[in-house]
Amino acid sequence: MRRLLTPVDAAGTPVVLDQPYELHPQVSIRPEPFGALAYHFGNRRLSFLRSHDMVDVVRSLADHPSVSAALNAAGVATSRWPSFTKALETLESSEMIRARA
C-alpha cells in the first residue's frame, strides 16, 4: 500500500506526497455536528471524521491534483498537516480514500 507520508524533512515536518487521491466510490459521507460519518458499503467499515476541516479535505480530494493542494484549498494550516496526514493514512488503509490514476 502506498503511504501518503514520507520521512520528515529537515524541520521535522512530515512531507506530504503530491499524489492525487479521491473518496472511494463506495463510500458515503453523512454530516454530523462533530464532523461526519464515512461508511464504506463494500467492506462495511465506519469511520468518524472528527472535524469539519477534515470533511472538507476528504470531499475535495478528487477536485485537486494532490493531497497538499486539497489541504491548502481547505485552509488547513501547515502546522496541522501532520495530524491530517495521519488521519488520511488511516482512511486510506481502511479504503475510505484511494489513490487516483
Secondary structure, DSSP 8 states (H G I E B T S, - for coil): ---SEEEE-TTS-EEE----EEE-TTEEEEEETTEEEEEETTT--EEEE-SHHHHHHHHHGGGSSSHHHHHHHTT--GGGHHHHHHHHHHHHHTTSEEE--
